[in-house]
Amino acid sequence: MVDIIVSILTSLGYNKYIYYILRKVKPVAHSMHLIISLLIDYIRQTSKGSGKKNIPPTYYKVQTQSFLSDFSLVGYINFYLVKSLTYLKNDETILEIGCGVGGITLHLAEYLSKEGLYYGIDVNSRYINWCKKNIGRKHPNFHFQKIDVYNSMYNPLINKKITNVNFPYKNNTFDLVFANGVFIHIQPQVVEHYIREIFRTLKKGGRLFLDMALFNNFAELQNYRKKYPRLKYCNFNYYQTHATINKNKPDTLVLYKKDYIISVFKKTGFTMEPRIIPKGTITLKIKYGNKKKVVKKYLDIIICYK
């Protein structure tokens, strides 16, 4: 809603009010967002017959989705992308980096057989505890673990120097490692370490699926302002390998140069050059329950084989 108001003021030429809205009104809007989320949860929990099974509390989703979004549908879309693009079999062993509150996991729980194994890691202890209680107890082949890594958005209270951690798994464990909406919130040294850990824990022939915001050169970033309204008033901070939109909280959004990311994969040991599916080029016609939806992916998808 705030973005819409800003766009209207811009078209009318009232640019002097935009700074006030972004600095004063937007924080209030986020607070209202949280309050409304808590009210929705209260109503859902106290109403007879209300509440969907395995749907996390709304206030857990404030950081990742709007309280108006359909949690199950969004999760299904991302699950469908991972499954179809990596040819996922239902008896394989999977690692999800940044499992959150189980948006994709809940659909994997319906898809994987008893022979399949799922492992999910996240920096947020509340998310991990919710997944253990609501998914892990019902599905003994699903396992969740918190990792302590500093992130200015999702885990800001630990030592800032703790940016790298080894995955708590043995070499050659997984058929598939995937991450959805994670690598846009981590810095280059963490990206490089994670990709090394992914390579170590993947089986020979295993696949990696992740999404990132990639660009070819810094001039290209200026076009992003036209394509993506949320970036219209951002001031990009340029570095040799990447760009950010917030100096104080650099993990808010990190965009990477494409040739740098490709070099990281090659340096790590991946023999095949990663397949990169550019943002906006995948359009899906999803049927989920009684809902039909046309979806576009607005992040670049990277698929790589060990």
Residue pairs with C-beta under 8 A, 6 or more apart in sequence:
1 29
2 21
2 22
2 25
2 26
2 29
3 229
3 230
5 21
6 18
6 21
6 22
6 232
6 233
7 229
7 232
9 15
9 17
9 18
9 21
10 18
18 233
22 233
33 62
33 66
33 67
34 59
34 62
36 67
37 58
37 59
37 61
37 62
37 67
38 58
38 59
40 58
40 67
41 57
41 58
41 59
43 50
44 50
44 51
44 58
45 51
52 72
54 102
54 106
54 134
54 135
55 71
55 72
56 71
56 101
56 102
56 130
56 134
57 130
58 67
60 101
60 126
60 127
60 130
61 67
61 69
61 71
61 101
63 153
63 154
64 100
64 101
64 103
64 181
65 71
65 74
70 291
71 103
72 106
72 288
73 286
73 288
73 291
73 293
74 103
75 102
75 103
75 104
75 105
75 106
75 107
76 107
76 286
76 288
77 284
77 286
77 288
77 293
77 295
78 103
78 104
78 180
79 104
79 107
79 108
79 111
80 284
80 286
81 282
81 284
81 297
81 301
82 88
82 104
82 176
82 178
82 180
82 209
83 111
85 209
85 277
85 301
85 303
86 176
86 178
86 207
86 209
86 303
88 94
88 111
88 176
89 116
89 175
90 111
90 112
90 113
90 115
90 116
91 112
91 113
91 115
91 116
92 112
92 116
92 117
92 175
92 176
93 116
93 117
93 118
93 119
93 173
93 174
93 175
93 176
94 108
94 112
94 116
94 117
94 118
94 119
94 174
94 175
94 176
94 177
94 178
95 119
95 120
95 121
95 167
95 169
95 173
95 174
95 176
95 177
95 178
95 201
96 104
96 105
96 118
96 119
96 120
96 121
96 177
96 178
96 179
96 180
97 121
97 177
97 178
97 179
97 182
97 194
97 198
97 210
98 121
98 122
98 123
98 179
98 180
98 181
98 182
99 105
99 120
99 121
99 122
99 127
99 128
99 131
99 144
100 122
100 124
100 127
101 127
101 130
101 131
102 120
102 130
102 131
102 134
102 135
103 180
104 180
105 118
105 120
105 131
105 135
105 142
106 135
108 118
108 142
109 118
109 135
109 138
109 139
109 142
112 118
112 141
114 141
116 141
117 141
117 143
118 139
118 141
118 142
118 143
119 143
119 144
119 145
119 169
119 174
120 128
120 131
120 142
120 143
120 144
120 145
121 144
121 145
121 146
121 147
121 167
121 168
122 128
122 144
122 146
122 147
123 146
123 147
123 148
123 149
123 151
123 154
123 155
124 146
124 154
124 155
125 146
128 144
128 145
128 146
131 142
131 144
132 144
135 142
135 144
136 142
136 143
136 144
145 168
147 165
147 167
147 168
148 155
148 158
148 162
148 165
149 155
149 158
149 162
149 163
149 164
149 165
149 190
150 156
150 158
150 159
150 160
150 161
150 162
150 163
151 185
151 186
151 251
152 249
152 250
152 251
152 252
153 185
153 249
153 251
153 252
154 185
154 251
163 187
163 189
163 190
163 193
164 189
164 190
164 193
166 197
167 197
167 198
167 200
167 201
169 201
170 201
171 200
171 201
172 201
172 202
172 203
172 204
173 201
173 202
173 203
174 201
174 202
174 203
174 206
175 202
175 203
175 206
175 207
176 206
176 207
176 208
176 209
177 198
177 201
177 202
177 206
177 207
177 208
177 209
178 208
178 209
178 210
179 209
179 210
179 211
180 210
180 211
181 211
181 299
182 210
183 191
183 194
183 210
183 211
183 212
183 254
183 256
184 211
184 212
184 213
184 253
184 254
184 255
184 299
185 251
185 252
185 253
185 254
186 194
186 251
186 254
187 242
187 250
187 251
187 254
188 241
188 242
188 256
188 260
191 256
191 261
191 264
192 264
192 268
195 264
195 265
195 268
196 268
198 208
199 268
199 269
199 270
199 306
202 208
202 306
203 306
204 306
205 305
205 306
206 305
206 306
207 303
207 304
207 305
207 306
208 270
208 274
208 302
208 303
208 304
208 305
208 306
209 301
209 302
209 303
210 301
210 302
211 297
211 299
211 300
211 301
211 302
212 256
212 261
212 299
212 300
212 302
213 253
213 254
213 255
213 256
213 279
213 299
213 300
214 255
214 256
214 257
214 258
214 261
214 276
214 279
214 300
215 221
215 224
215 243
215 255
215 256
215 257
215 258
216 257
216 258
216 259
217 257
218 236
218 238
218 243
221 236
221 243
221 255
224 231
225 231
225 232
225 234
226 232
228 298
231 245
234 245
234 253
235 245
236 243
236 244
236 245
236 255
237 243
237 244
237 245
237 246
237 247
237 250
241 256
241 257
241 260
242 254
242 255
242 256
242 257
242 260
243 254
243 255
244 250
244 252
244 253
244 254
244 255
245 252
245 253
246 252
246 253
258 276
261 274
261 302
262 273
262 274
265 273
265 274
265 304
266 273
269 306
270 304
270 305
270 306
271 305
271 306
272 304
272 305
274 302
274 303
274 304
275 302
275 303
275 304
276 300
276 301
276 302
277 297
277 300
277 301
277 302
277 303
278 300
279 297
279 298
279 299
279 300
280 296
280 297
280 298
282 296
282 297
282 301
283 294
283 295
283 296
284 294
284 295
284 296
284 297
285 292
285 293
285 294
285 295
286 292
286 293
286 294
286 295
